[in-house]
């Protein structure tokens, strides 16, 4: 068996990228961290303290031109992901990109074309696909436990209002996004595992064919600004924000499956960042709503009526 080739990796976006320090350490036999890129000298200094031998770049163009790397991990603000990925591919670098992949359809197509034209690897770092319950459900789907899939849900509900302003009331990039886009701006955590369960765009699997999204008004975020910064703050107005509080997306697949996705990053409520449901002709699945709950599974034959749920972890596959 041939030895695994070590990937020389550059991290682009040092603040967010630092959250993956343990993951990089666990892959030391396959990934060598060779460079870091961030516009902040302070951030670069912290990385150099931990990794004295890595190259440090303030300029992304300079990294792509002279950095000793075969791949880049993009962990920058979301609106930068597509173009930075395209640049890296065109510079001969493989890409691992934080979600989301792109902010417009044009960016999506240009990203696809860059991958096809260069023949290099691009991977969207959708980590929710690899959560233990989601992988268990995927295995059960592949074993036929659910029968024919008819319906699925995914939701990412995470109150991020404290992240859209600095302590002085200045808007961060998360706030800026809310001024330019309206709709389900963060669907991948919800859709990623569901797409795997349905085998979307895979041999013998399904395909997404139509979608529509509805938004609630931006009320919770305006109320938050008024409470924190006062009524005189520009963002305190209800008509200031383009992005509403809560998005609901409905997707229809080629095989007739209905998928309901929800994204809410403004409403005042506890986190529920990994809500899922899956319905088939022979089984149903419900994820936990909070830390005190367990994921649940119900297995039955179509002719039986049941109101009994079992804990997913205690369910035998066969």
C-alpha positions in Angstrom: 0.0 0.0 0.0 1.4 3.4 -1.0 1.9 6.0 1.7 -0.7 8.8 2.0 0.5 12.0 0.4 0.8 14.9 2.8 -1.2 18.0 1.9 0.5 21.3 2.4 -2.3 23.5 3.8 -2.7 27.2 4.1 -5.4 28.6 6.4 -7.1 31.7 5.0 -8.8 33.7 7.8 -6.9 33.3 11.0 -9.7 34.2 13.5 -12.2 31.7 12.4 -9.5 29.2 11.2 -8.2 29.0 14.8 -11.4 27.1 15.7 -10.0 24.2 13.7 -6.7 23.9 15.5 -7.6 20.5 17.1 -8.8 19.1 13.8 -5.5 20.2 12.1 -3.5 18.6 14.9 -5.4 15.3 14.6 -4.4 15.2 10.9 -0.7 15.8 11.3 0.2 12.6 9.4 -1.8 13.8 6.4 -1.9 17.6 6.6 1.0 19.9 7.1 0.1 23.5 8.0 2.5 25.6 6.0 0.9 29.1 5.8 -1.5 31.5 7.4 -3.2 34.5 5.8 -5.1 37.2 7.6 -5.2 41.0 7.3 -4.5 41.4 11.0 -0.9 41.4 12.2 -2.1 40.6 15.7 -3.8 37.4 14.4 -0.8 36.4 12.4 1.5 36.8 15.5 -0.7 34.5 17.5 -0.5 31.8 14.8 3.3 32.3 14.6 3.5 31.8 18.3 1.9 28.4 18.0 3.4 27.4 14.6 6.8 29.2 14.4 7.7 27.6 11.0 4.6 28.7 9.0 4.7 31.5 6.5 2.5 34.5 7.3 0.7 36.6 4.7 -1.4 39.7 5.0 -2.3 39.6 1.3 -4.2 36.7 -0.2 -2.8 37.3 -3.6 0.7 37.0 -2.2 -0.2 33.7 -0.5 -1.5 32.3 -3.8 1.6 33.5 -5.7 4.4 32.5 -3.4 3.0 30.4 -0.5 4.3 26.9 -0.1 0.9 25.1 -0.2 -1.0 22.6 -2.3 -4.4 23.5 -0.8 -6.2 26.3 1.0 -8.7 26.2 3.8 -11.0 29.2 3.4 -12.4 30.4 6.8 -13.1 34.1 5.9 -16.4 36.0 6.0 -19.0 34.3 3.9 -19.3 36.8 1.1 -15.6 36.2 0.3 -15.8 32.4 0.0 -16.7 32.0 -3.7 -14.2 34.4 -5.2 -11.4 33.3 -2.9 -12.1 29.6 -3.9 -12.1 30.5 -7.6 -8.8 32.4 -7.2 -7.2 29.5 -5.4 -8.4 26.9 -8.0 -7.1 29.1 -10.9 -3.8 29.3 -9.0 -3.4 25.6 -8.9 -4.6 25.0 -5.3 -7.1 22.6 -4.0 -9.9 24.1 -1.9 -11.6 23.3 1.4 -14.2 26.1 2.0 -16.2 26.9 5.0 -20.0 27.3 4.4 -21.6 28.9 2.5 -20.1 28.2 -0.9 -21.4 31.3 -2.6 -23.9 34.2 -2.3 -25.3 34.4 -5.8 -26.2 31.9 -8.6 -23.6 33.5 -10.8 -20.9 32.8 -8.2 -22.2 29.2 -8.0 -21.8 28.6 -11.7 -18.4 30.3 -11.9 -17.2 28.1 -9.0 -18.5 25.0 -10.8 -16.7 26.1 -14.0 -13.5 26.7 -12.1 -13.5 23.2 -10.7 -14.3 21.7 -14.1 -11.7 23.7 -15.9 -8.9 23.1 -13.4 -9.7 19.5 -12.5 -8.7 20.3 -8.9 -10.6 19.2 -5.7 -13.1 21.5 -4.1 -14.9 20.5 -0.9 -17.5 22.4 1.0 -16.7 21.9 4.7 -20.3 21.0 5.8 -19.4 19.4 9.1 -23.0 18.7 10.1 -23.0 15.7 7.7 -20.6 14.0 10.1 -22.5 14.3 13.4 -23.0 10.9 14.9 -26.9 10.9 14.8 -26.8 12.1 11.2 -24.4 9.4 10.1 -26.5 6.8 12.0 -29.6 7.8 10.0 -27.6 7.8 6.8 -26.5 4.2 7.5 -30.1 3.2 8.2 -31.4 4.8 5.0 -28.7 2.9 3.0 -29.8 -0.3 4.7 -33.4 0.3 3.7 -34.8 0.8 7.2 -36.8 3.9 6.2 -38.3 2.3 3.1 -39.2 5.0 0.5 -38.3 8.5 1.8 -41.3 10.9 1.4 -40.5 13.9 3.6 -37.5 15.6 5.4 -36.8 18.7 7.6 -33.7 20.6 8.5 -33.4 23.7 10.6 -30.6 26.0 11.9 -32.0 28.2 14.7 -29.2 30.2 16.3 -29.6 33.6 17.9 -26.7 35.5 16.4 -27.8 39.1 17.3 -24.9 39.6 19.6 -22.5 38.9 16.7 -23.8 41.5 14.3 -22.4 44.5 16.2 -19.2 45.3 18.1 -19.5 46.5 21.7 -19.5 50.1 20.4 -22.4 49.5 18.0 -20.4 49.2 14.8 -21.7 46.6 12.4 -19.7 43.4 11.7 -19.7 41.5 8.4 -22.6 39.4 9.8 -24.6 42.6 10.1 -23.6 43.8 6.6 -25.0 40.6 5.1 -28.4 41.4 6.6 -28.4 44.6 4.6 -27.9 43.0 1.2 -29.6 39.6 1.2 -33.1 38.3 2.0 -34.0 34.7 2.1 -32.4 31.5 3.5 -28.8 32.8 3.7 -27.4 29.8 5.7 -29.1 26.6 4.4 -26.1 24.2 4.3 -26.2 22.8 7.9 -29.9 22.0 7.3 -29.7 20.7 3.8 -26.3 18.9 3.9 -27.3 15.8 6.0 -30.8 15.7 4.3 -29.1 15.7 0.8 -26.9 12.8 1.9 -29.9 10.8 3.2 -31.7 11.3 -0.2 -28.5 10.7 -2.2 -28.9 14.0 -4.0 -26.8 14.1 -7.2 -25.4 10.7 -6.6 -25.9 7.5 -8.7 -29.3 6.1 -8.1 -30.2 9.0 -5.8 -32.5 12.1 -6.1 -32.3 15.6 -7.5 -33.6 18.9 -6.3 -35.9 20.4 -8.9 -37.8 23.4 -7.4 -37.7 25.7 -4.4 -39.4 28.6 -2.8 -38.6 30.7 0.4 -40.8 32.8 2.6 -39.5 35.3 5.1 -40.9 36.8 8.3 -40.3 40.6 8.9 -37.2 41.8 10.7 -38.7 42.5 14.1 -36.6 40.7 16.7 -33.3 42.1 15.4 -34.7 45.7 15.5 -36.0 45.2 19.0 -32.6 43.9 20.1 -30.9 47.1 18.7 -33.3 49.3 20.5 -32.8 47.5 23.8 -29.0 47.5 23.4 -28.1 50.8 21.7 -31.3 52.9 22.0 -34.0 54.1 19.6 -31.6 56.6 17.9 -29.4 53.9 16.5 -30.1 53.6 12.7 -30.5 49.8 12.9 -33.3 50.3 15.5 -35.8 51.0 12.7 -37.9 48.1 11.5 -37.3 49.1 7.8 -33.5 49.2 8.2 -32.9 45.5 7.7 -33.3 43.6 4.4 -33.0 40.1 5.9 -36.0 39.1 7.9 -35.9 37.2 11.2 -37.0 33.7 10.1 -36.8 31.9 6.7 -38.8 28.9 5.6 -37.7 27.1 2.4 -39.7 24.3 0.7 -37.8 22.1 -1.8 -39.4 19.5 -4.1 -37.2 16.7 -5.4 -37.4 14.7 -8.7 -38.7 11.7 -6.8 -41.4 13.8 -5.1 -39.8 14.2 -1.7 -40.8 17.4 0.1 -38.0 19.1 2.1 -38.7 21.9 4.6 -35.8 24.0 5.7 -35.8 26.7 8.3 -33.1 29.3 9.2 -33.5 31.8 12.0 -30.5 33.8 13.4 -32.4 36.7 15.0 -35.2 35.4 17.2 -34.7 35.3 21.0 -34.7 31.6 21.9 -32.3 28.9 22.9 -30.1 27.3 20.2 -31.5 24.5 18.1 -28.7 24.4 15.5 -29.3 20.7 14.4 -33.0 20.0 14.0 -33.9 17.3 11.6 -36.8 15.0 10.7 -37.0 12.2 8.2 -40.1 10.3 7.1 -40.2 7.1 5.1 -42.8 4.4 4.5 -41.3 2.2 7.2 -39.7 4.5 9.7 -39.5 8.1 11.0 -36.8 10.1 12.7 -36.8 13.1 15.0 -33.6 14.8 16.2 -33.2 16.1 19.8 -34.5 19.7 20.4 -32.1 20.4 23.2 -29.3 18.9 25.2 -31.7 17.1 27.6 -33.4 15.2 24.8 -32.4 12.1 22.8 -32.8 11.6 19.0 -35.8 9.4 18.4 -36.7 6.7 15.8 -39.9 4.9 15.1 -39.8 1.8 13.0 -43.0 0.2 11.8 -44.7 -1.5 8.8 -47.1 0.5 6.7 -50.1 -1.5 8.0 -49.3 -0.7 11.6 -50.3 2.4 13.6 -48.0 3.3 16.4 -47.3 6.2 18.8 -44.1 4.7 20.2 -40.7 6.3 19.8 -37.4 4.7 20.7 -34.0 6.3 21.4 -31.9 6.3 18.3 -28.7 5.2 20.1 -30.5 2.1 21.5 -32.0 1.0 18.2 -30.6 -2.1 16.6 -30.3 -1.9 12.8 -31.7 -5.3 12.1 
